[in-house]
Amino acid sequence: MICRRLLATTIRTSSYAVALIVWQSAALGGAITVRDAQGLRSALSRAQPGATILLAPGHYGNGFQVERVNGRKDRPIVIAAADKQSPAVFEGGKQALHFVDCNFVTLRHVRVVGCALNGINADDGVSFETPSRGMVFENVTIKDIGPKGNHDALKLSGLRDFVVRNCVFSGWGGSAIDMVGCQNGIIENCQFIGKEGFSQSNGIQAKGGSEQILIRRNFFRYAGQRAVNFGGSTGLAYFRPKPQGYEAKDIEVVGNHFVSSMAPVAYVTSINCRVCWNTFVYPEKWVMRILQEQPIGQFQPCQQGVFESNLIVFDRRVQVFVNVGPNTRPETFSFRRNAWYSSDGNRLPSLPTAEINGVYQVDPMLENADTPDAKMRSKDQRLSEVGAHAFEM
């Protein structure tokens, strides 16, 4: 009996010691594994720079409000699946996670499914002069959001120095990624897959004063009416930090592969946005649009876009190559070294300005053209430096 009591006491003491060590580790920025929503909320409430919160496989519900959780640039706080082959699932409700005024937090290897409002929301807490910095979203899958209306898979407002990498977006209402007043960001190696039954206005939208965003090596298939939308029609109160005369500026779209969409790219009240070394396969109506969705006077006209070294395969659905709206400056746009191939005729593109060194009617002989594994079988040297396959980091 005495031995049993001693053993029980030892077990209780040992369990308490382990729990204390784990709590102290998390408080000091170490690693902790959580197994349910309550455990995750508890871990987030005391996470310090350098902490790693590992999510055991399972369902964690929705409605997480993550406020003012702050890592450091050299010691971010990481929230990640304990087993990346069995990622944690956030499902249902209005939205899965809302990061408010957080800095240097990484979210990795999770799934978000079936939210009505947004999948994941990250913003600056409406403190426009102090943006949220260093947010990273890696290997995150977000699907079935909305399904209709202005409901975004990943909504970002007032972020700087952020990264969205290796993520998959499938089925959404508004934008797969919607950026308002975001600067110095990278979106790379992601997939944007439209689904029947979802309204899908845009794949990626950068507006409200967004600038210096790099959109690199992504795959878009049926990814909205505008797969990439530079700009928009943001309410003046939402610009970060305040309106500067443009919706979007200095955004680069390079090395991406687009399949379908009414217009794969749209320049909207934007300045100096560049689209280079991309592959476009069968746009549904236009190759690109040049639009002004903010009033002249308060905003500069859409201008100085660059469209260069792209490969475009089109058919009779494209009757107007560039849709130009009023109050824009299409004469300031540059077209250089693009390769255009009409698969059902011999039509040449009609563009707002004369193209320099364009290539016409050279069949790229695309293989698996509607997949991320598309390859160009043509060995024609005139195509060696155009399209997504030619892009180098």
Secondary structure, DSSP 8 states (H G I E B T S, - for coil): -HHHHHHHHHHHHHHHHHHHHHHHHHHHT-EEEE-SHHHHHHHHHH--TT-EEEE-SSB--S-EEEES-B-BTTB-EEEEESSTTS-EEEESSS-SEEEES-BSEEEESEEEE--SS-SEEEE-TT-TTS-EE--EEES-EEE---SSSS--SEEEESEEEEEEES-EEE--SSEEEEEES-EEEEEES-EEE--TT----EEEEEESSEEEEEEES-EEES--SEEEEEE----GGGSSSS--S-SEEEEEEES-EEE--SEEEEEESEES-EEES-EEE--SS-SEEEE--S-BTTB--SB--EEES-EEEE-TT-S-SEEE-TT--GGG-EEES-EEEETTS------SS--BS-EES----EESTTSTT-EE----GGGTTSSGGG---
